[in-house]
Amino acid sequence: MSKKSSHNISLLIQTLYDEDGSFTKEDTMYPFELLLVAHFVGDYLAQTEYEAMNKALGRFFNRALWSHCLKYTLSFVPVFWISSLHPAWLVLIFTSHLFLDRRWPIIWWRKHINHNSDDSIRATFWLTVMTDQIFHGLILALISVVSA
């Protein structure tokens, strides 16, 4: 490695971390942005077709749902490792995902709050997915704001 490359890496490390060794937020992504990236990894990249097709079936002790929620929650571990977020928030991430991904809470919201008919809900499944994603984002925003 050249002397210049070594110097550039050293500058990068200094940019990422404060003098006390803590993660610097000013020059890198803020906790919400990190949480959002972890959300996309866990909810899309790590989710199998089996999990996506079966997580809303049956009761809460559904293997597809629990498998997806566990992998989803694990996708946040690196964020918690490099930031100052308290690991107890992982419990909220897991349980809220377990609740929302049953899909009935989102359908209930669309029926009773948005006043959509069953036919409308079936015809606009993409809106059900977006409503689900907004709720997940609100939970991540709550974690970011409360932890700030």
Secondary structure, DSSP 8 states (H G I E B T S, - for coil): --HHHHHHHHHHHHHHB-TTS-B-STTS--HHHHHHHHHHIIIIIS--HHHHHHTTSSSS--HHHHHHHHHHHHTTHHHHHHS---TTHHHHHHHHHHHHTTSHHHHHHHHHTS---HHHHHHTHHHHHHHHHHHHHHHHHHHHHHH-
